[in-house]
Amino acid sequence: MKILEHKVALVTGAGSGIGLAVALAYAKEGAKVMISDINESAGQEAVNQIEAAGGTAAFFKADSALPEDNEALVQATVAQFGRLDIACNNAGIGGEAALSGDYSLDGWKKVIDINFNGVFYGCKYQLLAMEKNGGGAIVNMASIHGMVAAPMSPAYTSSKHAVVGLTRNIGAEYGAKNIRCNAVGPGYIDTPLLAKLSPDHIQALISKHPMGRLGKAEEVAELVVFLSSEKSSFMTGGYYLIDGGYTAV
Ligand SMILES: NC(=O)c1ccc[n+]([C@@H]2O[C@H](COP(=O)([O-])OP(=O)(O)OC[C@H]3O[C@@H](n4cnc5c(N)ncnc54)[C@H](O)[C@@H]3O)[C@@H](O)[C@H]2O)c1
């Protein structure tokens, strides 16, 4: 039995990396999936991949930083598939690299708008749709930097800590309404997000993980599927690390 059979899910930033892996895993477990991204061709390619594997998916272009796009994404999902049961708010960027004192105001705003405000806007409209079903599950993509610093990336660290806080609040507010909300904290994962880093930088990052490697997007997707399914029925307001031991030392 597929664990997300008859469920309708949406994933933001689903054209690449972790979001793509989550969308593919949701579809493999039987969910109908609304793929969302600002990158239309990548999003459409994700739909093609799901359909080629026998799953059901559609694409809706949305910029996570815009409240109206988040509202339209939820409306489009309900119009296409009839309801919304599961949402993974995954879209995010690394942002510029600078000390906090040198960080540009525009760079700060951009990261906070996509990585944090975007997650709030997503949750806000998803919660309203899920209340109509009498339940649902939200998984927000944080990071190990929802817990520990990323020197030279103060906006990223702040945005991910804020995602963890918002997730706890929603968990507390909506537990009695049967809507669960959890956050995931991956260590460094081998995705296009890391493509701009030099080989030396990647090696330095690998050395911070006791398991001696980067994580895989598919490994994060396994945790997201679990938190989205009835298998995690008593889990809400939580923040779950999947980091190869990064935060253990
Ligand atoms: N890769 C890592 O090491 C790592 C570790 C921890 C957490 N994360 C988090 O996981 C999430 C996904 O990261 P990834 O590594 O898969 O990155 P990625 O760059 O491979 O994919 C991100 C996707 O988000 C989309 N996107 C960017 N801005 C958007 C916007 N404003 N609106 C809608 N879509 C947008 C991009 O087009 C892309 O398809 C991010 O929130 C990131 O912070 C990544």
The ligand as an SDF file (V2000), in Angstrom:
LIG
                    3D

 44 48  0  0  0  0  0  0  0  0999 V2000
   21.5470   21.8470   -0.6580 N   0  0  0  0  0  0  0  0  0  0  0  0
   21.8120   21.9700    0.6400 C   0  0  0  0  0  0  0  0  0  0  0  0
   22.9350   21.7480    1.1020 O   0  0  0  0  0  0  0  0  0  0  0  0
   20.7070   22.3460    1.5970 C   0  0  0  0  0  0  0  0  0  0  0  0
   20.8950   22.0910    2.9610 C   0  0  0  0  0  0  0  0  0  0  0  0
   19.9040   22.4370    3.8630 C   0  0  0  0  0  0  0  0  0  0  0  0
   18.7490   23.0320    3.4290 C   0  0  0  0  0  0  0  0  0  0  0  0
   18.5860   23.2750    2.0950 N   0  0  0  0  0  0  0  0  0  0  0  0
   17.3620   23.9320    1.6920 C   0  0  0  0  0  0  0  0  0  0  0  0
   16.6400   23.0970    0.8200 O   0  0  0  0  0  0  0  0  0  0  0  0
   15.8620   23.8950   -0.0800 C   0  0  0  0  0  0  0  0  0  0  0  0
   16.1480   23.4720   -1.4940 C   0  0  0  0  0  0  0  0  0  0  0  0
   17.5290   23.6020   -1.7490 O   0  0  0  0  0  0  0  0  0  0  0  0
   18.2530   22.8410   -2.9490 P   0  0  0  0  0  0  0  0  0  0  0  0
   19.6070   22.5240   -2.4660 O   0  0  0  0  0  0  0  0  0  0  0  0
   17.4090   21.7740   -3.4710 O   0  0  0  0  0  0  0  0  0  0  0  0
   18.3850   24.0480   -3.9900 O   0  0  0  0  0  0  0  0  0  0  0  0
   18.2640   24.0970   -5.5970 P   0  0  0  0  0  0  0  0  0  0  0  0
   18.9290   25.3920   -5.9490 O   0  0  0  0  0  0  0  0  0  0  0  0
   18.7440   22.8360   -6.2080 O   0  0  0  0  0  0  0  0  0  0  0  0
   16.6900   24.2010   -5.8370 O   0  0  0  0  0  0  0  0  0  0  0  0
   15.9410   25.3030   -5.3930 C   0  0  0  0  0  0  0  0  0  0  0  0
   14.7250   25.4720   -6.2860 C   0  0  0  0  0  0  0  0  0  0  0  0
   13.9800   26.5790   -5.7800 O   0  0  0  0  0  0  0  0  0  0  0  0
   13.5970   27.4060   -6.8580 C   0  0  0  0  0  0  0  0  0  0  0  0
   13.4240   28.7820   -6.3930 N   0  0  0  0  0  0  0  0  0  0  0  0
   14.3750   29.6860   -6.0690 C   0  0  0  0  0  0  0  0  0  0  0  0
   13.8060   30.8460   -5.7270 N   0  0  0  0  0  0  0  0  0  0  0  0
   12.4630   30.6710   -5.8230 C   0  0  0  0  0  0  0  0  0  0  0  0
   11.3520   31.5140   -5.5980 C   0  0  0  0  0  0  0  0  0  0  0  0
   11.4990   32.7900   -5.2240 N   0  0  0  0  0  0  0  0  0  0  0  0
   10.1190   30.9970   -5.7870 N   0  0  0  0  0  0  0  0  0  0  0  0
    9.9480   29.7210   -6.1980 C   0  0  0  0  0  0  0  0  0  0  0  0
   10.9700   28.8800   -6.4430 N   0  0  0  0  0  0  0  0  0  0  0  0
   12.2130   29.3490   -6.2470 C   0  0  0  0  0  0  0  0  0  0  0  0
   14.7220   27.2890   -7.8760 C   0  0  0  0  0  0  0  0  0  0  0  0
   14.2890   27.6530   -9.1900 O   0  0  0  0  0  0  0  0  0  0  0  0
   15.0920   25.8150   -7.7390 C   0  0  0  0  0  0  0  0  0  0  0  0
   14.3350   25.0050   -8.6360 O   0  0  0  0  0  0  0  0  0  0  0  0
   16.2230   25.3560    0.2210 C   0  0  0  0  0  0  0  0  0  0  0  0
   15.2590   25.8950    1.1000 O   0  0  0  0  0  0  0  0  0  0  0  0
   17.5620   25.2380    0.9290 C   0  0  0  0  0  0  0  0  0  0  0  0
   17.8200   26.3130    1.8010 O   0  0  0  0  0  0  0  0  0  0  0  0
   19.5390   22.9470    1.1700 C   0  0  0  0  0  0  0  0  0  0  0  0
  1  2  1  0
  2  3  2  0
  2  4  1  0
  4  5  1  0
  4 44  2  0
  5  6  2  0
  6  7  1  0
  7  8  2  0
  8  9  1  0
  8 44  1  0
  9 10  1  0
  9 42  1  0
 10 11  1  0
 11 12  1  0
 11 40  1  0
 12 13  1  0
 13 14  1  0
 14 15  2  0
 14 16  1  0
 14 17  1  0
 17 18  1  0
 18 19  2  0
 18 20  1  0
 18 21  1  0
 21 22  1  0
 22 23  1  0
 23 24  1  0
 23 38  1  0
 24 25  1  0
 25 26  1  0
 25 36  1  0
 26 27  1  0
 26 35  1  0
 27 28  2  0
 28 29  1  0
 29 30  1  0
 29 35  2  0
 30 31  1  0
 30 32  2  0
 32 33  1  0
 33 34  2  0
 34 35  1  0
 36 37  1  0
 36 38  1  0
 38 39  1  0
 40 41  1  0
 40 42  1  0
 42 43  1  0
M  CHG  2   8   1  16  -1
M  END
$$$$
